[in-house]
Amino acid sequence: MRGCLSFVISIAAIAFLICLVCWIFITDFLLFDILLMLGLIALQVVVALGIIVVVIWVIKELFG
């Protein structure tokens, strides 16, 4: 009986997630805009850190 209950709860959770995703797409929820901007900011930070690491590595190789 416990396996059957777990299956029903899993189906209900999947249905809830599908409804939530559909609601986000239908209402054009602000979360996607916020995540997009945070992703772009994070990409700029990662690129800057990568460039700094490469410059430090080149300097270390030249003078090390």
Contact map, one row per residue, 1 for C-alpha under 8 A:
1111100000000000000000000000000000000000000000000000000000000000
1111110000000000000000000000000000000000000000000000000000000000
1111111000000000000000000000000000000000000000000000000000000000
1111111100000000000000000000000000000000000000000000000000000000
1111111110000000000000000000000000000000000000000000000000000000
0111111111000000000000000000000000000000000000000000000000000000
0011111111100000000000000000000000000000000000000000000000000000
0001111111110000000000000000000000000000000000000000000000000000
0000111111111000000000000000000000000000000000000000000000000000
0000011111111100000000000000000000000000000000000000000000000000
0000001111111110000000000000000000000000000000000000000000000000
0000000111111111000000000000000000000000000000000000000000000000
0000000011111111100000000000000000000000000000000000000000000000
0000000001111111110000000000000000000000000000000000000000000000
0000000000111111111000000000000000000000000000000000000000000000
0000000000011111111100000000000000000000000000000000000000000000
0000000000001111111110000000000000000000000000000000000000000000
0000000000000111111111000000000000000000000000000000000000000000
0000000000000011111111100000000000000000000000000000000000000000
0000000000000001111111110000000000000000000000000000000000000000
0000000000000000111111111000000000000000000000000000000000000000
0000000000000000011111111100000000000000000000000000000000000000
0000000000000000001111111110000000000000000000000000000000000000
0000000000000000000111111111100000000000000000000000000000000000
0000000000000000000011111111100000000000000000000000000000000000
0000000000000000000001111111100000000000000000000000000000000000
0000000000000000000000111111100000000000000000000000000000000000
0000000000000000000000011111110100000000000000000000000000000000
0000000000000000000000011111111110000000000000000000000000000000
0000000000000000000000000001111111000000000000000000000000000000
0000000000000000000000000000111111100000000000000000000000000000
0000000000000000000000000001111111110000000000000000000000000000
0000000000000000000000000000111111111000000000000000000000000000
0000000000000000000000000000011111111100000000000000000000000000
0000000000000000000000000000001111111110000000000000000000000000
0000000000000000000000000000000111111111000000000000000000000000
0000000000000000000000000000000011111111100000000000000000000000
0000000000000000000000000000000001111111110000000000000000000000
0000000000000000000000000000000000111111111000000000000000000000
0000000000000000000000000000000000011111111100000000000000000000
0000000000000000000000000000000000001111111110000000000000000000
0000000000000000000000000000000000000111111111000000000000000000
0000000000000000000000000000000000000011111111100000000000000000
0000000000000000000000000000000000000001111111110000000000000000
0000000000000000000000000000000000000000111111111000000000000000
0000000000000000000000000000000000000000011111111100000000000000
0000000000000000000000000000000000000000001111111110000000000000
0000000000000000000000000000000000000000000111111111000000000000
0000000000000000000000000000000000000000000011111111100000000000
0000000000000000000000000000000000000000000001111111110000000000
0000000000000000000000000000000000000000000000111111111000000000
0000000000000000000000000000000000000000000000011111111100000000
0000000000000000000000000000000000000000000000001111111110000000
0000000000000000000000000000000000000000000000000111111111000000
0000000000000000000000000000000000000000000000000011111111100000
0000000000000000000000000000000000000000000000000001111111110000
0000000000000000000000000000000000000000000000000000111111111000
0000000000000000000000000000000000000000000000000000011111111100
0000000000000000000000000000000000000000000000000000001111111111
0000000000000000000000000000000000000000000000000000000111111111
0000000000000000000000000000000000000000000000000000000011111111
0000000000000000000000000000000000000000000000000000000001111111
0000000000000000000000000000000000000000000000000000000000111111
0000000000000000000000000000000000000000000000000000000000111111
